Amino acid sequence: MTADSVLPRRRVPGPEAPHDDLPLPKRRGYRYPAWRGAVAGLHGVGAVTVVLLALAAIGAMISEPVLIPSLAASAGVLHSAPTLPMAQPRSVVVAHLLGAAAGYVALALWQSNPWSAALAGGLTFAATTLARTPHSPACATAVVVVLQAPAPGRFVPLLLGATVVLVIGGFAASRVRRGAARYPVRWW
């Protein structure tokens, strides 16, 4: 008995080896055509733009700045990754309110400067982690509060309303395009 009679003969690949009898790799799953990715991207861009324009319009109607940079970042999170825990309504609304609170605490303890703004951002991250409401754009809300020192009686209700508008915009956008991930995964 020889090894050739028991083991199948394997060819060593090389330029002289025929390739017509080699099996093609099996498909592991369905791949979407490129146009579907482009449609999803355009849908996200349109949804973010519409909700930010809505915040700007609300601000123009009431003559108050409603659109702040951290809300633009939140809109990006909501529409690019709507199923993540940091995009859920509880995280968006509560985290921004915690960020504002951390900013006002920092203003009460220290003066308005970049150092206290950085501390407020860190405090916001700690508060959102403890509250189980992860939402990194809320750290920017704390920085805005420390550096701009808005009146809390006007700023906090506007911030709350703006976060609710973001959540409603995410909900509506997820229902417009068929096949889009449903937002929210959970309301609270």
NULUM-597077 format. One line per 3 residues: number of its first residue (from 0); their letters; for each residue y negated, x, z negated of N, C-alpha, C. Coordinates in steps of 0.05 Angstrom, whole numbers, plus 5000, padded with zeros to 4 digits. Each point is the difference from the previous one (the first is absolute). Layout:
N
NUM) A) Y X Z Y X Z Y X Z  ... $
This chain:
188
0) MTA) 5023 5017 5000 4977 4983 5000 4975 5018 5000  4982 4994 5018 4976 5015 5002 4976 4983 4992  4978 5014 4995 4975 4985 4992 4990 4983 5023 $
3) DSV) 5006 5009 5025 4990 4984 5023 5014 4973 5002  5025 4998 4991 5014 4975 5002 4991 4980 4978  4989 5009 4978 4992 4982 4978 4971 4993 5002 $
6) LPR) 4983 5020 5004 4971 4995 5000 4990 4995 5028  4982 4981 5003 4989 4995 5026 4983 5024 5009  5000 5005 5025 4985 5022 5011 4971 4993 5001 $
9) RRV) 4983 5016 4988 4971 4995 5000 4987 5019 5020  4981 4989 5014 4985 5017 5019 4977 5012 4986  4994 5024 5006 4976 5013 4990 4977 4993 5018 $
12) PGP) 4979 4987 4989 4978 4993 5018 4986 5024 5012  4992 4997 5024 4987 5021 5014 4990 4990 5027  4987 5016 5015 4989 4991 5026 5022 4992 5019 $
15) EAP) 5024 5012 4998 5021 4994 5019 5016 4975 4992  4997 4990 4976 5015 4977 4991 4990 4974 5013  5018 4983 5009 4991 4975 5012 4989 4981 4979 $
18) HDD) 4979 4985 5007 4988 4983 4981 5005 4970 5006  5014 4995 5021 5003 4972 5008 5019 4984 4982  5017 5013 4985 5019 4986 4983 4991 5000 4970 $
21) LPL) 4977 5011 4994 4991 5000 4973 4988 4973 4993  5007 4989 4976 4990 4974 4993 4970 5001 4993  4986 4979 5007 4972 4998 4993 4997 4992 4971 $
24) PKR) 4979 5009 4987 4997 4992 4972 4997 4970 4998  5011 4989 4979 4999 4971 4996 4972 4992 4989  4991 4977 5008 4974 4990 4990 5004 4991 4971 $
27) RGY) 4982 5009 4983 5002 4994 4971 4986 4974 4993  4983 4991 5016 4985 4975 4994 4981 4994 5022  4990 4976 4999 4982 4992 5021 4973 5013 4996 $
30) RYP) 4989 5011 5021 4973 5012 4999 4981 4981 5015  4978 4995 4987 4980 4983 5012 4986 5015 5023  4993 4985 5020 4984 5012 5021 4973 5010 4990 $
33) AWR) 4988 5019 5014 4975 5011 4991 4978 4980 4998  5000 4980 5017 4978 4980 5000 5000 4984 4974  5023 4997 4987 5000 4985 4975 4986 5015 4978 $
36) GAV) 5003 5026 4999 4985 5016 4981 4970 4999 5005  4993 5000 5025 4971 4999 5007 4989 4972 4992  5015 4979 5004 4991 4973 4992 4996 4999 4970 $
39) AGL) 5020 5011 4985 4997 5000 4971 4976 5016 4991  4995 5023 5013 4977 5016 4993 4974 4986 5006  4998 4987 5023 4976 4985 5006 4996 4976 4981 $
42) HGV) 5022 4988 4992 4998 4978 4981 4989 5010 4974  5009 5022 4990 4990 5012 4975 4971 5007 5002  4992 5013 5022 4972 5008 5004 4983 4975 5001 $
45) GAV) 5008 4980 5014 4985 4975 5002 4997 4987 4973  5022 4999 4984 5000 4987 4974 4981 5014 4981  5002 5026 4999 4983 5016 4982 4970 4996 5008 $
48) TVV) 4995 5001 5026 4972 4997 5010 4989 4972 4992  5016 4980 5004 4991 4973 4995 4994 4996 4970  5018 5009 4983 4995 4997 4971 4976 5016 4990 $
51) LLA) 4996 5024 5011 4977 5016 4992 4974 4987 5011  5001 4989 5024 4977 4986 5011 4994 4975 4983  5021 4987 4990 4995 4977 4983 4986 5008 4974 $
54) LAA) 5009 5023 4988 4986 5009 4976 4972 5008 5005  4995 5013 5023 4972 5007 5007 4983 4975 5005  5012 4979 5012 4985 4975 5005 4994 4986 4974 $
57) IGA) 5019 5000 4981 4995 4987 4974 4977 5015 4986  5001 5027 5001 4978 5015 4988 4973 4995 5013  5000 4997 5026 4975 4994 5014 4989 4972 4992 $
60) MIS) 5018 4981 4997 4992 4973 4993 4988 4998 4972  5011 5016 4981 4990 4998 4973 4981 5023 4993  4995 5017 5019 4982 5023 4996 5009 5019 4978 $
63) EPV) 5026 5004 4999 5012 5019 4980 5021 5016 5015  5003 5026 4993 5021 5016 5013 5027 4992 4989  5017 4988 5017 5027 4992 4993 5020 5020 5010 $
66) LIP) 4995 5011 5023 5018 5020 5012 4995 5027 4989  5019 5011 4985 4998 5027 4989 5023 5016 5011  4998 5026 5000 5022 5017 5013 5028 4995 4989 $
69) SLA) 5002 4995 4974 5027 4996 4989 5013 4974 5011  4984 4980 5007 5011 4976 5011 5010 5004 5029  4986 5018 5014 5009 5006 5027 5028 5015 4999 $
72) ASA) 5003 5017 4980 5025 5014 4996 5022 4979 4992  4993 4981 4984 5019 4980 4992 5009 4983 5024  4981 4994 5017 5007 4985 5024 5020 5015 5018 $
75) GVL) 4995 5026 5001 5019 5017 5016 5028 5000 4987  5002 5001 4974 5026 4999 4987 5013 4973 5004  4985 4979 4997 5012 4973 5003 5011 4995 5028 $
78) HSA) 4987 5010 5020 5008 4993 5027 5018 5021 5013  5002 5024 4988 5018 5020 5011 5027 5000 4986  5000 4993 4974 5025 4999 4985 5001 4976 4982 $
81) PTL) 5002 4976 5011 4997 4976 4984 5022 4994 4980  5022 5014 5003 5023 4995 4981 5000 5020 4977  4983 5020 5000 5000 5019 4978 4990 4987 4974 $
84) PMA) 5009 5009 4977 4990 4989 4975 4969 5003 4997  4989 5022 5010 4971 5004 4997 4984 4981 5018  5013 4986 5018 4985 4981 5017 5002 4971 4991 $
87) QPR) 5015 4995 4979 5004 4973 4990 4974 4990 4986  4996 4974 5001 4975 4989 4989 4993 5008 4971  5020 5000 4983 4995 5008 4972 4989 5028 4999 $
90) SVV) 5012 5018 5015 4991 5028 5000 4972 5003 5011  4994 4986 5022 4974 5002 5012 4978 4990 4982  5004 4976 4990 4978 4987 4984 4997 5014 4972 $
93) VAH) 5022 5003 4986 4999 5011 4973 4991 5029 5000  5011 5015 5019 4993 5029 5001 4970 5004 5006  4989 4985 5017 4971 5003 5005 4983 4992 4976 $
96) LLG) 5009 4979 4986 4986 4993 4975 5003 5021 4979  5024 5012 4998 5004 5023 4981 4982 5024 5008  4998 5004 5026 4983 5022 5010 4971 4996 4992 $
99) AAA) 4990 4975 5003 4973 4994 4993 4996 5003 4970  5020 4991 4984 4998 5003 4971 4999 5030 4992  5017 5016 5013 5000 5029 4994 4974 5012 5007 $
102) GYV) 4988 4992 5022 4974 5010 5008 4978 4993 4980  5001 4975 4990 4980 4992 4980 5004 5014 4974  5025 5006 4992 5006 5015 4976 4989 5028 5003 $
105) ALA) 5004 5012 5023 4990 5027 5005 4970 5001 4999  4987 4979 5011 4971 4999 4999 4990 4997 4971  5015 4985 4984 4991 4996 4972 5003 5026 4984 $
108) LWQ) 5020 5016 5006 5005 5024 4985 4985 5024 5010  4996 5002 5026 4987 5023 5012 4979 4990 5020  4985 5018 5011 4980 4992 5019 5013 4999 5028 $
111) SNP) 4985 4989 5019 5010 4998 5028 4998 5027 5013  5024 5013 5004 5001 5025 5014 5029 5003 5012  5004 5019 5017 5026 5003 5013 5023 5006 4980 $
114) WSA) 4993 5013 4977 5021 5006 4980 5010 4975 4987  4982 4982 4992 5009 4975 4988 5013 4982 5020  4991 5001 5025 5013 4985 5021 5029 5009 5004 $
117) ALA) 5005 5026 4999 5027 5010 5002 5017 4991 4977  4988 5001 4976 5015 4991 4976 5006 4970 5002  4982 4984 5010 5004 4972 5004 5023 4994 5020 $
120) GGL) 5001 5016 5021 5022 4997 5019 5027 5006 4988  5001 5021 4983 5025 5006 4986 5007 4979 4980  4980 4989 4986 5004 4979 4981 5011 4975 5014 $
123) TFA) 4989 4994 5023 5010 4978 5016 5029 5003 5008  5007 5024 5008 5028 5005 5008 5018 4996 4976  4992 5010 4976 5016 4996 4976 5002 4970 4993 $
126) ATT) 4978 4986 5002 5000 4971 4993 5018 4984 5019  4998 5006 5026 5016 4985 5019 5030 5007 4998  5006 5024 4992 5027 5008 4995 5012 4985 4976 $
129) LAR) 4984 5000 4978 5009 4986 4976 5003 4969 5004  4982 4989 5016 5000 4971 5005 5020 4993 5022  5013 5019 5012 5020 4996 5021 4987 4986 5024 $
132) TPH) 4976 5009 5006 4985 4989 5023 4991 5024 5017  5018 5014 5013 4992 5024 5015 4983 4992 5025  4977 5012 5002 4983 4996 5023 4979 5022 5001 $
135) SPA) 5006 5021 5014 4983 5024 5000 4971 4995 5008  4994 4982 5019 4972 4996 5006 4983 4991 4977  5012 4990 4979 4985 4991 4976 4987 5024 4986 $
138) CAT) 5011 5024 5003 4988 5024 4989 4972 5004 5013  4998 4993 5025 4974 5003 5014 4980 4979 4989  5010 4977 4992 4982 4980 4988 4987 5011 4975 $
141) AVV) 5016 5014 4983 4989 5012 4976 4978 5021 5007  5005 5015 5021 4981 5021 5008 4974 4986 5010  5003 4979 5015 4976 4985 5010 4984 4990 4977 $
144) VVL) 5014 4989 4980 4986 4989 4976 4984 5022 4986  5013 5022 4996 4986 5022 4985 4977 5011 5016  5003 5004 5026 4979 5013 5015 4978 4981 5008 $
147) QAP) 5006 4974 5003 4979 4981 5008 4989 4984 4977  5015 4998 4978 4992 4985 4976 4990 4971 5006  5017 4984 5014 4991 4972 5005 5000 4984 4975 $
150) APG) 4985 4979 5000 4999 4982 4977 5027 4985 4998  5014 5002 4977 5026 4988 4998 5001 4970 5004  4978 4986 4992 4999 4971 5003 5001 4991 5029 $
153) RFV) 4991 5017 5018 5001 4993 5029 5024 5014 5013  5005 5025 4993 5020 5015 5014 5029 4990 4996  5007 4994 4975 5028 4993 4994 5008 4973 5013 $
156) PLL) 4983 4979 4999 5008 4976 5015 5002 5004 5030  4982 5016 5011 5001 5006 5029 5026 5015 5006  5007 5019 4983 5024 5016 5004 5025 4982 4999 $
159) LGA) 5000 4982 4980 5023 4981 4998 5002 4983 5025  4977 4989 5009 5000 4983 5024 5009 5016 5024  4991 5025 5003 5007 5016 5023 5030 5006 5000 $
162) TVV) 5011 5006 4977 5029 5005 5000 5016 4975 5007  4991 4977 4992 5013 4975 5007 4998 4996 5030  4977 5006 5012 4997 4998 5029 5019 5019 5014 $
165) LVI) 5004 5024 4990 5019 5019 5012 5028 4988 4999  5008 4989 4977 5027 4988 4998 5004 4977 5019  4980 4982 5001 5002 4977 5019 5001 5010 5028 $
168) GGF) 4984 5021 5007 5002 5011 5027 5027 5012 5006  5012 5013 4981 5027 5011 5004 5020 4978 5004  4998 4979 4984 5018 4977 5003 4997 4987 5027 $
171) AAS) 4976 4995 5009 4995 4988 5026 5010 5017 5023  4994 5026 4998 5008 5018 5022 5030 5002 5003  5014 4999 4977 5030 5002 5002 5012 4974 5012 $
174) RVR) 4985 4979 5001 5011 4975 5011 4992 4996 5029  4981 5016 5010 4991 4997 5027 5019 5012 5020  5010 5024 4995 5018 5014 5019 5029 4994 4992 $
177) RGA) 5015 4989 5019 5028 4995 4996 5015 5026 4997  5017 5002 4980 5015 5024 4996 4987 5020 4981  4976 4994 4992 4986 5018 4982 5011 4997 4972 $
180) ARY) 4999 5022 4984 5009 4998 4972 4983 4980 4985  5014 4983 4985 4986 4979 4985 4985 5012 4976  4975 4992 4996 4984 5008 4978 4992 4976 4985 $
183) PVR) 5002 5000 4974 5010 5021 4982 5030 4996 4996  5012 5021 4989 5028 4999 4993 5002 4983 4974  4981 5004 4983 4998 4984 4975 4971 4996 4994 $
186) WW) 4993 4977 4990 4972 4994 4994 4990 5014 4975  5016 5000 4980 4990 5013 4975 5022 5017 4989 $
